[in-house]
Amino acid sequence: MIPYVGGCQCGNIRYEIRAQPLTLYLCHCKECQKQSSSAFGMSLTVARDAVVITQGQPKAWIRKADSGREVKNIFCGDCGTRLFHDRAYNPSTINVKAGTLDDTTNLHPVGNIWTRSAQPWVTISDEMLNYDEQPDDVHLLWDKWTQQGF
C-alpha cells in the first residue's frame, strides 16, 4: 500500500504518505464535527517526514482544539478540503484526514476520542479504545493499530 496517495476534492493538492501510518482513530470533538460536516473526523497519524506534498501549495490556519492546544489546519485554498492537522505539541507526527486518501478500503479505526461529545445516535464499539477526551498516552492507539496488523 505504500505510498498511500490522496488529495483535495478539486485535485489541485496531491500528497503521498511514504511510510506505514501509526494509527487511525475517530475524533468526536465539536471541532472535528464542524470541520467534517459530519458526526466525527478521521485522523490517520503518520510520521511528519513521511508526508510529501507532490502537487500544489496548501494553505493553513491555526485554531484552539477542545483540549486547549493549538492545531494548524492545512487545507486546499481553492476547494477548502481539510487535508492535515499539524499539532505543535507532537512535532514528530501529523494527522492526515483519512477521507482525503484515494483508497480508504483497508483503513479500520482502532479507537474513538472525545466520546463525551459524540452524537447520541453514534454507536461506540467496545472493541475499540475509547476516551472521553484527549488520551494522555496516544501510544496505546499506536499499539492497537500494530496489533491489528497495520
DSSP file with accessible surface (Angstrom, degrees, kcal/mol):
  #  RESIDUE AA STRUCTURE BP1 BP2  ACC     N-H-->O    O-->H-N    N-H-->O    O-->H-N    TCO  KAPPA ALPHA  PHI   PSI    X-CA   Y-CA   Z-CA
    1    1 A M              0   0  108      0, 0.0     0, 0.0     0, 0.0     0, 0.0   0.000 360.0 360.0 360.0 -15.7    0.0    0.0    0.0
    2    2 A I        +     0   0   80      1,-0.1    16,-0.1    16,-0.1     2,-0.1  -0.706 360.0  43.8 -83.6 133.5    3.0    2.4    0.3
    3    3 A P  S    S-     0   0   61      0, 0.0     2,-0.4     0, 0.0    15,-0.2   0.496  79.6-159.3 -81.6 147.9    2.9    5.0   -0.8
    4    4 A Y  E     -A   17   0A  18     13,-2.1    13,-2.9    15,-0.2     2,-0.3  -0.739  17.4-159.2 -79.9 139.3   -0.7    6.0    0.2
    5    5 A V  E     +A   16   0A  51     -2,-0.4    97,-2.8    11,-0.2    98,-0.5  -0.927  22.3 141.0-125.7 150.3   -1.8    8.8   -2.1
    6    6 A G  E     +AB  15 101A   0      9,-2.0     9,-2.6    -2,-0.3     2,-0.3  -0.945  13.5 174.3-165.3-174.7   -4.5   11.4   -1.7
    7    7 A G  E     -A   14   0A   7     93,-2.4     7,-0.2    -2,-0.3     2,-0.0  -0.985  37.4 -58.2 177.8-175.0   -5.6   14.9   -2.3
    8    8 A C        -     0   0   12      5,-1.8     3,-0.5    -2,-0.3    67,-0.0  -0.222  52.7-100.6 -82.6 173.8   -8.3   17.5   -2.2
    9    9 A Q  S    S+     0   0  169      1,-0.2    -1,-0.1     2,-0.1    71,-0.0   0.859 120.3  46.5 -65.1 -38.2  -11.7   17.5   -3.9
   10   10 A C  S    S-     0   0   61      1,-0.0    -1,-0.2    71,-0.0     0, 0.0   0.630 107.4-123.1 -83.6 -12.2  -10.7   19.8   -6.8
   11   11 A G  S    S+     0   0   28     -3,-0.5    -2,-0.1     2,-0.2    -1,-0.0   0.436  79.5 116.0  88.8   0.8   -7.4   17.9   -7.4
   12   12 A N  S    S+     0   0   71      1,-0.1     2,-0.5    -5,-0.0    -3,-0.0   0.801  72.8  51.2 -74.3 -28.2   -5.1   21.0   -7.0
   13   13 A I        +     0   0    5     43,-0.1    -5,-1.8    44,-0.0     2,-0.3  -0.947  67.0 174.0-111.9 128.6   -3.3   19.5   -4.0
   14   14 A R  E     +AC   7  55A  61     41,-2.0    40,-2.0    -2,-0.5    41,-1.5  -0.961   3.7 177.2-129.4 148.2   -1.9   16.0   -4.1
   15   15 A Y  E     -AC   6  53A   1     -9,-2.6    -9,-2.0    -2,-0.3     2,-0.3  -0.957  17.0-145.8-144.9 164.4    0.2   14.2   -1.4
   16   16 A E  E     -AC   5  52A  49     36,-2.4    36,-2.6    -2,-0.3     2,-0.6  -0.980   8.7-147.4-129.4 146.1    1.9   10.9   -0.7
   17   17 A I  E     -AC   4  51A   0    -13,-2.9   -13,-2.1    -2,-0.3    34,-0.2  -0.975  15.9-172.7-109.0 116.9    2.4    9.0    2.6
   18   18 A R        +     0   0  131     32,-2.9     2,-0.3    -2,-0.6    33,-0.1   0.119  61.2  46.0-104.7  21.4    5.7    7.2    2.2
   19   19 A A  S    S-     0   0   37     31,-0.2   -15,-0.2    28,-0.1    31,-0.0  -0.965  97.6 -79.5-151.5 162.0    5.7    5.1    5.4
   20   20 A Q        -     0   0   88     -2,-0.3    27,-0.3     1,-0.1    -2,-0.1  -0.401  53.2-111.4 -63.7 135.6    3.2    3.0    7.3
   21   21 A P        -     0   0    6      0, 0.0    25,-0.3     0, 0.0     3,-0.1  -0.256  14.4-138.4 -60.8 158.3    0.7    5.0    9.4
   22   22 A L  S    S-     0   0   49     23,-3.4     2,-0.3     1,-0.3   124,-0.2   0.778  71.3 -29.2 -90.5 -32.6    1.0    4.8   13.1
   23   23 A T  E     -D   45   0B   0     22,-1.2    22,-1.9   122,-0.1     2,-0.4  -0.969  46.4-137.2-171.8 166.9   -2.7    4.6   13.9
   24   24 A L  E     +D   44   0B   0     -2,-0.3    86,-3.0    20,-0.2    87,-0.6  -0.986  30.8 162.3-137.3 127.0   -6.2    5.6   12.8
   25   25 A Y  E     -De  43 111B  12     18,-2.0    18,-2.7    -2,-0.4     2,-0.4  -0.926  34.7-118.0-139.5 166.1   -8.9    6.9   15.2
   26   26 A L  E     -De  42 112B  20     85,-2.5    87,-2.7    -2,-0.3     2,-0.5  -0.896  21.4-153.4-106.2 133.8  -12.2    8.8   15.1
   27   27 A C  E     -De  41 113B   8     14,-3.0    14,-2.4    -2,-0.4    87,-0.2  -0.940  11.7-175.5-111.6 125.8  -12.5   12.1   16.9
   28   28 A H        +     0   0    0     85,-2.5    86,-0.1    -2,-0.5    -1,-0.1   0.194  38.0 131.8-103.3  13.7  -15.9   13.2   18.1
   29   29 A C  S  > S-     0   0    6     84,-0.1     4,-2.1     1,-0.1     5,-0.2  -0.220  70.9-111.6 -65.3 158.9  -15.0   16.7   19.4
   30   30 A K  H  > S+     0   0  107      1,-0.2     4,-2.3     2,-0.2     5,-0.1   0.848 116.5  55.6 -61.6 -34.8  -17.2   19.5   18.3
   31   31 A E  H  > S+     0   0   51      2,-0.2     4,-3.0     1,-0.2     5,-0.2   0.919 108.1  47.0 -66.1 -43.0  -14.4   21.0   16.1
   32   32 A C  H  > S+     0   0    4      2,-0.2     4,-2.0     1,-0.2     6,-0.3   0.883 111.4  52.3 -66.7 -35.4  -14.0   17.8   14.1
   33   33 A Q  H  X>S+     0   0   19     -4,-2.1     5,-1.4     6,-0.2     4,-1.0   0.938 113.4  44.7 -62.5 -42.1  -17.8   17.5   13.7
   34   34 A K  H  <5S+     0   0  152     -4,-2.3     3,-0.4     1,-0.2    -2,-0.2   0.934 114.5  46.4 -68.0 -47.4  -17.8   21.1   12.4
   35   35 A Q  H  <5S+     0   0   39     -4,-3.0    47,-0.2     1,-0.2    -1,-0.2   0.829 119.5  40.4 -69.6 -28.4  -14.8   20.7   10.0
   36   36 A S  H  <5S-     0   0   40     -4,-2.0    -1,-0.2    -5,-0.2    -2,-0.2   0.578  98.2-134.8 -92.2 -10.0  -16.1   17.4    8.6
   37   37 A S  T  <5S+     0   0  115     -4,-1.0     2,-0.2    -3,-0.4    -3,-0.2   0.870  78.6  84.1  54.6  37.9  -19.7   18.5    8.5
   38   38 A S  S   <S-     0   0   71     -5,-1.4    -1,-0.2    -6,-0.3    -2,-0.2  -0.731 101.4 -78.3-148.4-165.6  -20.4   15.0   10.0
   39   39 A A  S    S-     0   0    4     -2,-0.2    80,-0.4     1,-0.2     2,-0.3   0.679 104.2  -6.5 -83.1 -18.2  -20.5   13.2   13.3
   40   40 A F        -     0   0   60     -8,-0.2     2,-0.3    -7,-0.2   -12,-0.2  -0.979  64.2-116.6-164.7 166.6  -16.7   12.8   13.6
   41   41 A G  E     -D   27   0B   2    -14,-2.4   -14,-3.0    -2,-0.3     2,-0.5  -0.860  23.4-132.8-111.0 150.9  -13.4   13.3   11.9
   42   42 A M  E     -D   26   0B  58     -2,-0.3    56,-0.9   -16,-0.2     2,-0.5  -0.916  19.2-165.4-104.1 130.2  -10.9   10.5   11.0
   43   43 A S  E     -DF  25  97B   3    -18,-2.7   -18,-2.0    -2,-0.5     2,-0.7  -0.965   8.0-168.1-121.1 118.0   -7.3   11.1   11.9
   44   44 A L  E     -DF  24  96B   0     52,-2.9    52,-3.1    -2,-0.5     2,-0.4  -0.914  18.8-149.0-102.7 105.3   -4.6    8.9   10.4
   45   45 A T  E     +DF  23  95B   3    -22,-1.9   -23,-3.4    -2,-0.7   -22,-1.2  -0.660  26.6 164.1 -81.9 128.2   -1.4    9.6   12.4
   46   46 A V  E     - F   0  94B   1     48,-2.5    48,-2.3    -2,-0.4     2,-0.1  -0.931  47.2 -82.8-137.3 160.8    1.8    9.3   10.4
   47   47 A A  E >   - F   0  93B  31    -27,-0.3     3,-1.7    -2,-0.3     4,-0.4  -0.451  41.6-128.7 -62.0 133.7    5.4   10.4   10.8
   48   48 A R  G >  S+     0   0   72     44,-2.4     3,-1.4     1,-0.3    -1,-0.1   0.889 106.9  53.6 -55.2 -42.7    5.7   14.0    9.7
   49   49 A D  G 3  S+     0   0  145     43,-0.4    -1,-0.3     1,-0.3    -2,-0.1   0.584  97.7  67.1 -74.4  -4.3    8.6   13.4    7.4
   50   50 A A  G <  S+     0   0    7     -3,-1.7   -32,-2.9   -33,-0.1     2,-0.6   0.600  83.9  85.0 -87.2 -11.2    6.6   10.6    5.6
   51   51 A V  E <   -C   17   0A  28     -3,-1.4     2,-0.4    -4,-0.4   -34,-0.2  -0.826  57.8-179.9 -97.7 123.3    4.1   13.1    4.2
   52   52 A V  E     -C   16   0A  44    -36,-2.6   -36,-2.4    -2,-0.6     2,-0.6  -0.986  25.3-138.7-126.3 124.8    5.1   14.7    0.9
   53   53 A I  E     +C   15   0A  63     -2,-0.4   -38,-0.3   -38,-0.2     3,-0.1  -0.730  23.1 178.9 -77.5 120.4    3.1   17.3   -1.0
   54   54 A T  E     +     0   0A  69    -40,-2.0     2,-0.3    -2,-0.6   -39,-0.2   0.577  64.2  22.3-101.6 -13.3    3.5   16.3   -4.6
   55   55 A Q  E    S+C   14   0A  99    -41,-1.5   -41,-2.0     1,-0.1    -1,-0.3  -0.949 105.6   0.6-155.4 135.0    1.3   18.9   -6.2
   56   56 A G  S    S-     0   0   45     -2,-0.3   -43,-0.1   -43,-0.2    -1,-0.1  -0.093  71.8 -90.2  83.9 177.1    0.1   22.3   -5.2
   57   57 A Q        -     0   0  161    -45,-0.0    20,-0.3   -44,-0.0    -1,-0.1  -0.925  36.8-149.1-133.2 105.5    0.6   24.5   -2.2
   58   58 A P        -     0   0   19      0, 0.0     2,-0.2     0, 0.0    18,-0.2  -0.252  10.6-131.9 -71.3 163.8   -1.9   24.1    0.7
   59   59 A K  E     -G   75   0B 128     16,-3.0    16,-2.5     2,-0.0     2,-0.3  -0.652  20.0-154.6-105.7 169.7   -2.9   27.0    3.0
   60   60 A A  E     -G   74   0B  54     14,-0.2     2,-0.3    -2,-0.2    14,-0.2  -0.982  15.2-179.4-146.7 153.8   -3.1   26.9    6.8
   61   61 A W  E     -G   73   0B 111     12,-1.6    12,-3.4    -2,-0.3     2,-0.4  -0.970  24.3-127.5-147.8 155.5   -4.8   28.5    9.8
   62   62 A I  E     +G   72   0B  96     -2,-0.3     2,-0.3    10,-0.2    10,-0.2  -0.872  28.2 170.2-111.1 137.9   -4.4   27.9   13.5
   63   63 A R  E     -G   71   0B  23      8,-2.2     8,-2.7    -2,-0.4     2,-0.5  -0.932  36.6-105.9-136.8 163.2   -7.2   27.2   15.9
   64   64 A K  E     -G   70   0B 132     -2,-0.3     6,-0.2     6,-0.2     5,-0.1  -0.796  35.7-140.0 -89.5 130.4   -7.5   26.1   19.6
   65   65 A A    >   -     0   0   21      4,-3.3     3,-2.3    -2,-0.5    -1,-0.0  -0.330  31.0 -98.5 -80.1 168.9   -8.7   22.5   19.9
   66   66 A D  T 3  S+     0   0   62      1,-0.3    -1,-0.1     2,-0.1    -2,-0.0   0.803 126.8  60.5 -57.5 -27.4  -11.2   21.3   22.6
   67   67 A S  T 3  S-     0   0   44      2,-0.1    -1,-0.3     1,-0.1     3,-0.1   0.604 119.2-113.4 -74.7 -11.6   -8.1   20.2   24.6
   68   68 A G  S <  S+     0   0   41     -3,-2.3     2,-0.2     1,-0.4    -2,-0.1   0.304  78.0 124.7  94.6  -8.9   -6.9   23.8   24.6
   69   69 A R        -     0   0  109     -5,-0.1    -4,-3.3     1,-0.1    -1,-0.4  -0.524  65.9-108.9 -83.5 153.5   -3.9   23.0   22.4
   70   70 A E  E     -G   64   0B 105     -6,-0.2    18,-0.7    -2,-0.2     2,-0.4  -0.624  32.4-169.4 -83.2 139.8   -3.2   24.8   19.1
   71   71 A V  E     -GH  63  87B   7     -8,-2.7    -8,-2.2    -2,-0.3     2,-0.6  -0.998  16.9-140.6-130.2 128.2   -3.7   22.9   15.9
   72   72 A K  E     -GH  62  86B  84     14,-3.1    14,-3.0    -2,-0.4     2,-0.6  -0.812  18.4-151.6 -87.3 123.1   -2.6   24.1   12.5
   73   73 A N  E     -GH  61  85B   0    -12,-3.4   -12,-1.6    -2,-0.6     2,-0.5  -0.865   7.9-160.9 -97.8 121.4   -5.2   23.1    9.9
   74   74 A I  E     +GH  60  84B  23     10,-2.7     9,-2.9    -2,-0.6    10,-1.8  -0.909  24.0 152.8-109.6 128.2   -3.8   22.6    6.5
   75   75 A F  E     -GH  59  82B  43    -16,-2.5   -16,-3.0    -2,-0.5     2,-0.5  -0.905  49.6 -84.3-148.6 167.9   -6.3   22.7    3.6
   76   76 A C     >  -     0   0    1      5,-2.0     4,-1.6    -2,-0.3   -67,-0.1  -0.698  29.8-150.3 -79.5 126.5   -6.7   23.5   -0.1
   77   77 A G  T  4 S+     0   0   36     -2,-0.5    -1,-0.1   -20,-0.3   -17,-0.0   0.646  92.7  48.7 -72.5 -13.6   -7.2   27.2   -0.7
   78   78 A D  T  4 S+     0   0  123      3,-0.1    -1,-0.2     1,-0.0    -2,-0.0   0.921 128.2  14.5 -91.5 -52.9   -9.3   26.5   -3.7
   79   79 A C  T  4 S-     0   0   47      2,-0.1    -2,-0.2     0, 0.0    -1,-0.0   0.588  94.3-126.0-102.7 -10.8  -11.9   23.9   -2.7
   80   80 A G     <  +     0   0   46     -4,-1.6     2,-0.1     1,-0.2    -3,-0.1   0.472  47.7 161.7  84.3   2.1  -11.4   24.1    1.1
   81   81 A T        -     0   0   19     -6,-0.1    -5,-2.0     1,-0.1     2,-0.5  -0.361  39.5-129.6 -61.4 126.1  -10.8   20.4    1.7
   82   82 A R  E     +H   75   0B  38     -7,-0.2    -7,-0.2   -47,-0.2     3,-0.1  -0.667  34.9 169.1 -76.3 125.8   -9.1   19.8    5.1
   83   83 A L  E     +     0   0B   0     -9,-2.9    14,-3.0    -2,-0.5     2,-0.3   0.807  53.7   8.9-107.2 -43.0   -6.0   17.6    4.4
   84   84 A F  E     -HI  74  96B   5    -10,-1.8   -10,-2.7    12,-0.3     2,-0.5  -0.978  48.3-145.0-143.1 154.3   -3.9   17.6    7.6
   85   85 A H  E     -HI  73  95B   8     10,-2.8    10,-2.6    -2,-0.3     2,-0.6  -0.991  20.2-162.5-118.3 119.7   -3.9   18.6   11.3
   86   86 A D  E     -H   72   0B  28    -14,-3.0   -14,-3.1    -2,-0.5     2,-0.6  -0.907   5.4-160.8-106.9 113.6   -0.4   19.6   12.4
   87   87 A R  E >   -H   71   0B   8     -2,-0.6     3,-1.8     6,-0.4     6,-0.2  -0.869  12.6-156.9-104.5 116.0   -0.1   19.6   16.2
   88   88 A A  T 3  S+     0   0   80    -18,-0.7    -1,-0.1    -2,-0.6   -17,-0.1   0.796  92.2  64.4 -59.7 -29.9    2.7   21.6   17.7
   89   89 A Y  T 3  S+     0   0   82    -19,-0.4    -1,-0.3     1,-0.3   -18,-0.1   0.619 109.4  39.5 -73.1 -10.0    2.7   19.5   20.8
   90   90 A N    X   +     0   0   29     -3,-1.8     3,-1.5     3,-0.1    -3,-0.3  -0.632  69.0 171.1-135.8  77.6    3.7   16.4   18.8
   91   91 A P  T 3  S+     0   0   90      0, 0.0    -1,-0.1     0, 0.0    -2,-0.1   0.637  71.3  62.9 -69.2 -11.8    6.3   17.6   16.3
   92   92 A S  T 3  S+     0   0   74    -44,-0.1   -44,-2.4   -45,-0.1   -43,-0.4   0.618 105.9  43.1 -88.0 -11.4    7.3   14.1   15.0
   93   93 A T  E <   -F   47   0B   3     -3,-1.5    -6,-0.4   -46,-0.3     2,-0.3  -0.869  58.7-162.0-130.7 166.0    3.8   13.3   13.6
   94   94 A I  E     -F   46   0B  12    -48,-2.3   -48,-2.5    -2,-0.3     2,-0.6  -0.974  23.0-124.4-141.5 148.5    1.0   14.8   11.6
   95   95 A N  E     -FI  45  85B   3    -10,-2.6   -10,-2.8    -2,-0.3     2,-0.4  -0.895  20.0-155.3 -99.2 119.9   -2.7   13.7   11.3
   96   96 A V  E     -FI  44  84B   0    -52,-3.1   -52,-2.9    -2,-0.6     2,-1.1  -0.751  25.2-119.8 -87.7 134.1   -3.8   13.1    7.8
   97   97 A K  E >   -F   43   0B  11    -14,-3.0     3,-2.4    -2,-0.4   -54,-0.2  -0.681  28.4-151.1 -74.7 104.2   -7.6   13.5    7.3
   98   98 A A  G >  S+     0   0    0     -2,-1.1     3,-1.8   -56,-0.9    -1,-0.2   0.744  85.9  69.7 -59.4 -26.9   -8.1    9.9    6.1
   99   99 A G  G 3  S+     0   0   58    -57,-0.3    -1,-0.3     1,-0.3     5,-0.1   0.650  89.3  66.3 -66.6 -12.1  -11.1   10.7    3.9
  100  100 A T  G <  S+     0   0   17     -3,-2.4   -93,-2.4   -17,-0.2    -1,-0.3   0.505  77.4 106.3 -87.6  -3.5   -8.8   12.5    1.5
  101  101 A L  B <  S-B    6   0A  11     -3,-1.8   -95,-0.3   -95,-0.2     3,-0.2  -0.477  75.2-131.1 -71.6 147.2   -7.0    9.3    0.6
  102  102 A D  S    S+     0   0   93    -97,-2.8     2,-0.5     1,-0.2   -96,-0.1   0.846  98.1  31.9 -65.2 -35.5   -7.7    7.9   -2.9
  103  103 A D        +     0   0   74    -98,-0.5    -1,-0.2     1,-0.1     3,-0.2  -0.958  57.6 160.8-129.3 114.7   -8.3    4.4   -1.4
  104  104 A T    >   +     0   0   63     -2,-0.5     3,-1.7    -3,-0.2    -1,-0.1   0.302  45.5 107.6-111.2   7.9   -9.7    4.0    2.1
  105  105 A T  T 3  S+     0   0   98      1,-0.3    -1,-0.1     3,-0.0    -2,-0.0   0.767  81.2  45.8 -64.0 -26.6  -11.0    0.4    1.8
  106  106 A N  T 3  S+     0   0   82     -3,-0.2     2,-0.5     2,-0.0    -1,-0.3   0.320  87.7 107.1-100.4  10.4   -8.2   -1.0    4.0
  107  107 A L    <   +     0   0   20     -3,-1.7    -3,-0.0    -9,-0.0    43,-0.0  -0.764  40.6 175.7 -92.5 130.4   -8.4    1.5    6.8
  108  108 A H        -     0   0   99     -2,-0.5   -84,-0.2    37,-0.0    -3,-0.0  -0.943  26.8-130.8-134.8 110.7  -10.0    0.4   10.1
  109  109 A P        -     0   0   37      0, 0.0   -84,-0.2     0, 0.0     3,-0.1  -0.273  12.8-163.8 -61.0 146.5  -10.1    2.8   13.0
  110  110 A V        +     0   0    0    -86,-3.0    19,-2.5     1,-0.1     2,-0.3   0.456  63.6  14.0-109.1  -5.3   -8.9    1.4   16.3
  111  111 A G  E     -ej  25 129B   0    -87,-0.6   -85,-2.5    17,-0.3     2,-0.4  -0.979  55.5-132.8-161.5 171.8  -10.2    4.0   18.7
  112  112 A N  E     -ej  26 130B   4     17,-2.6    19,-2.1    -2,-0.3     2,-0.3  -0.998  19.7-167.0-132.0 134.8  -12.5    6.9   19.5
  113  113 A I  E     +e   27   0B   3    -87,-2.7   -85,-2.5    -2,-0.4    21,-0.2  -0.860  69.2  23.8-121.1 159.5  -11.5   10.1   21.3
  114  114 A W    >   +     0   0    9     19,-1.2     3,-1.8    -2,-0.3    18,-0.2   0.867  67.7 161.1  56.0  42.3  -13.7   12.9   22.7
  115  115 A T  G >   +     0   0   27     16,-2.5     3,-1.7     1,-0.3    17,-0.2   0.752  62.3  74.0 -65.4 -20.3  -16.6   10.4   23.0
  116  116 A R  G 3  S+     0   0  152     16,-1.4    -1,-0.3     1,-0.3    17,-0.1   0.739 101.1  44.4 -64.0 -19.7  -18.3   12.7   25.6
  117  117 A S  G <  S+     0   0   18     -3,-1.8    -1,-0.3    15,-0.3    -2,-0.2   0.362  87.1 127.6-101.4   2.8  -19.1   14.9   22.5
  118  118 A A  S <  S-     0   0   22     -3,-1.7   -78,-0.1    -4,-0.2   -90,-0.0  -0.260  72.3-100.2 -62.4 144.9  -20.2   12.1   20.3
  119  119 A Q    >   -     0   0   52    -80,-0.4     3,-1.9     1,-0.1    -1,-0.1  -0.408  33.4-120.5 -60.1 140.6  -23.6   12.4   18.7
  120  120 A P  T 3  S+     0   0  123      0, 0.0    -1,-0.1     0, 0.0    -2,-0.1   0.749 110.7  55.5 -63.3 -19.7  -26.1   10.4   20.7
  121  121 A W  T 3  S+     0   0  177      2,-0.1     2,-0.4     0, 0.0    -2,-0.1   0.524  83.8 102.3 -91.7  -3.5  -27.0    8.2   17.7
  122  122 A V    <   -     0   0   29     -3,-1.9     2,-0.6   -83,-0.1    -4,-0.0  -0.659  69.1-137.9 -81.7 130.4  -23.4    7.1   17.0
  123  123 A T        -     0   0  134     -2,-0.4     2,-0.6     2,-0.0    -2,-0.1  -0.792  11.3-153.8 -89.6 122.9  -22.6    3.6   18.3
  124  124 A I        -     0   0   46     -2,-0.6     2,-0.2    -6,-0.0     6,-0.1  -0.885  17.7-132.0 -98.8 117.0  -19.2    3.4   20.0
  125  125 A S    >   -     0   0   43     -2,-0.6     3,-1.3     1,-0.1   -13,-0.1  -0.482   3.3-146.6 -72.5 133.7  -17.8   -0.1   19.7
  126  126 A D  T 3  S+     0   0  157      1,-0.2    -1,-0.1    -2,-0.2     4,-0.1   0.610  96.5  70.6 -71.9 -11.5  -16.4   -1.7   22.9
  127  127 A E  T 3  S+     0   0  161      2,-0.1    -1,-0.2   -16,-0.0     2,-0.2   0.553  92.7  70.5 -81.5  -7.0  -13.8   -3.5   20.8
  128  128 A M  S <  S-     0   0   39     -3,-1.3     2,-0.4     1,-0.0   -17,-0.3  -0.649  96.5 -99.0-104.2 163.4  -12.1   -0.2   20.2
  129  129 A L  E     -j  111   0B  49    -19,-2.5   -17,-2.6    -2,-0.2     2,-0.4  -0.721  47.3-166.5 -78.2 128.8  -10.0    2.0   22.5
  130  130 A N  E     -j  112   0B  51     -2,-0.4     2,-0.4   -19,-0.2   -17,-0.2  -0.975  12.7-175.4-129.1 135.8  -12.4    4.8   23.7
  131  131 A Y        -     0   0   47    -19,-2.1   -16,-2.5    -2,-0.4   -15,-0.2  -0.993  26.0-145.4-132.6 134.4  -11.6    8.0   25.5
  132  132 A D  S    S-     0   0  116     -2,-0.4   -16,-1.4   -18,-0.2   -15,-0.3   0.821  90.1  -5.4 -62.8 -33.7  -14.0   10.6   26.9
  133  133 A E  S    S-     0   0   89    -19,-0.2   -19,-1.2   -18,-0.1   -18,-0.2  -0.459 116.0 -31.2-134.6-151.5  -11.5   13.3   26.0
  134  134 A Q        -     0   0   39    -21,-0.2    -2,-0.1    -2,-0.2    -1,-0.1  -0.593  69.9-119.4 -74.2 126.7   -7.9   13.5   24.6
  135  135 A P        -     0   0    8      0, 0.0     3,-0.2     0, 0.0    -1,-0.1  -0.416   6.9-139.9 -69.2 146.5   -6.0   10.5   25.7
  136  136 A D  S    S+     0   0  175      1,-0.2     2,-0.5    -2,-0.1    -2,-0.0   0.829  95.4  39.3 -69.9 -33.7   -2.9   11.1   27.9
  137  137 A D    >   +     0   0   72      1,-0.1     3,-1.2     2,-0.0     4,-0.4  -0.883  59.2 179.9-125.1  99.1   -1.0    8.3   26.0
  138  138 A V  T >> S+     0   0   28     -2,-0.5     4,-1.7     1,-0.2     3,-0.8   0.670  73.5  82.4 -70.7 -13.7   -1.5    8.1   22.3
  139  139 A H  H 3> S+     0   0   95      1,-0.3     4,-2.8     2,-0.2    -1,-0.2   0.782  81.0  63.5 -64.4 -23.9    0.9    5.1   22.1
  140  140 A L  H <> S+     0   0   82     -3,-1.2     4,-2.1     2,-0.2    -1,-0.3   0.902 103.7  47.7 -65.0 -37.8   -1.9    2.8   23.2
  141  141 A L  H <> S+     0   0    1     -3,-0.8     4,-1.9    -4,-0.4  -117,-0.2   0.894 111.8  50.4 -66.6 -38.5   -3.7    3.7   20.0
  142  142 A W  H  X S+     0   0   45     -4,-1.7     4,-2.2     2,-0.2    -2,-0.2   0.924 110.0  50.0 -64.2 -44.6   -0.5    3.1   18.1
  143  143 A D  H  X S+     0   0   82     -4,-2.8     4,-2.7     1,-0.2    -2,-0.2   0.911 109.4  50.4 -61.9 -43.5   -0.1   -0.3   19.8
  144  144 A K  H  X S+     0   0   46     -4,-2.1     4,-1.4     2,-0.2    -1,-0.2   0.903 109.2  52.4 -62.9 -39.6   -3.6   -1.4   18.9
  145  145 A W  H  <>S+     0   0    2     -4,-1.9     5,-1.8  -123,-0.2     3,-0.3   0.944 111.8  45.8 -59.8 -45.8   -3.1   -0.4   15.3
  146  146 A T  H ><5S+     0   0   94     -4,-2.2     3,-2.0  -124,-0.2    -2,-0.2   0.907 108.5  56.2 -65.5 -40.5    0.1   -2.5   15.2
  147  147 A Q  H 3<5S+     0   0  154     -4,-2.7    -1,-0.2     1,-0.3    -2,-0.2   0.801 101.9  57.6 -62.6 -28.2   -1.7   -5.5   16.9
  148  148 A Q  T 3<5S-     0   0   91     -4,-1.4    -1,-0.3    -3,-0.3    -2,-0.2   0.356 123.9-103.3 -87.3   7.5   -4.3   -5.5   14.2
  149  149 A G  T < 5       0   0   68     -3,-2.0    -3,-0.2     1,-0.2    -2,-0.1   0.664 360.0 360.0  87.2  17.7   -1.7   -6.0   11.5
  150  150 A F      <       0   0   64     -5,-1.8    -1,-0.2  -128,-0.1  -130,-0.0  -0.570 360.0 360.0 -94.7 360.0   -1.4   -2.5   10.1
